[in-house]
C-alpha cells in the first residue's frame, strides 16, 4: 500500500492532541549545571587563551574546569 500526498496532508489534521500520551519530564539540574560549566569553561579558555596565552593561570583553570565538568556529564546522565 502506497501513501499518496493526501495522507501527508490529511493525517496531521485528523490527529488530536488528546490522543497522545503526555509524560512529564523532570529537569536535570545537576546535568544542566555541569553542561554550563563545561561550555563556559571551554569558551573562556579558548577566547582568553588566544589573548593571554594558554599558560595563563586563569586559562588553565578554566580548561581544567571544562575537563572535570565534561568528565562528570556521563555520570550525571546515568542517573535517569
C-alpha positions as CSV (number, residue, x, y, z in Angstrom):
1,X,0.0,0.0,0.0
2,X,1.5,3.3,-1.1
3,X,0.9,6.6,0.6
4,X,-0.1,9.5,-1.6
5,X,0.3,13.2,-0.9
6,X,-3.2,13.3,0.5
7,X,-2.2,11.1,3.5
8,X,0.6,13.6,4.4
9,X,-1.9,16.5,4.4
10,X,-4.9,14.8,6.0
11,X,-3.2,12.6,8.7
12,X,-1.8,15.5,10.7
13,X,-5.1,17.3,10.6
14,X,-7.0,14.3,11.9
15,X,-4.7,13.7,14.9
16,X,-6.0,15.2,18.1
17,X,-3.5,16.3,20.8
18,X,-5.5,14.4,23.4
19,X,-4.8,11.2,21.6
20,X,-1.1,11.5,22.6
21,X,0.2,10.3,25.8
22,X,1.7,13.1,27.9
23,X,4.6,12.3,30.0
24,X,6.1,14.9,32.3
25,X,9.8,15.3,32.1
26,X,11.9,16.3,35.1
27,X,14.7,18.8,34.7
28,X,18.1,17.5,35.4
29,X,19.6,20.4,37.4
30,X,22.9,18.8,38.1
31,X,23.3,17.9,34.4
32,X,22.4,21.4,33.4
33,X,24.9,23.0,35.7
34,X,27.6,20.5,34.6
35,X,26.9,21.3,30.9
36,X,27.0,25.0,31.5
37,X,30.3,24.8,33.4
38,X,31.8,22.7,30.6
39,X,30.6,25.1,27.9
40,X,31.6,28.3,29.8
41,X,35.0,27.0,30.8
42,X,35.8,26.0,27.2
43,X,34.5,29.3,25.8
44,X,36.5,31.4,28.3
45,X,39.6,29.2,27.9
46,X,39.7,29.4,24.1
47,X,39.0,33.2,24.0
48,X,41.3,34.2,26.7
49,X,43.9,31.6,25.7
50,X,44.2,33.3,22.4
51,X,44.6,36.7,24.0
52,X,46.6,36.0,27.2
53,X,48.3,32.7,26.2
54,X,47.3,29.2,27.1
55,X,49.8,29.1,30.0
56,X,48.0,31.9,31.9
57,X,46.7,30.6,35.2
58,X,43.1,31.7,34.6
59,X,43.0,30.0,31.3
60,X,44.5,26.8,32.7
61,X,41.9,26.8,35.5
62,X,39.0,27.3,33.1
63,X,40.2,24.5,30.9
64,X,40.6,22.3,34.0
65,X,37.0,23.1,34.9
66,X,36.0,22.1,31.4
67,X,37.7,18.8,31.7
68,X,36.3,18.0,35.1
69,X,32.7,19.0,34.1
70,X,32.9,17.1,30.8
71,X,34.1,14.0,32.7
72,X,31.1,14.4,35.0
73,X,28.5,14.7,32.3
74,X,28.2,10.9,31.7
75,X,27.9,10.3,35.4
76,X,25.0,12.8,35.7
77,X,23.3,11.5,32.6
78,X,23.3,7.9,34.0
79,X,21.2,8.9,37.0
80,X,18.0,9.0,34.9
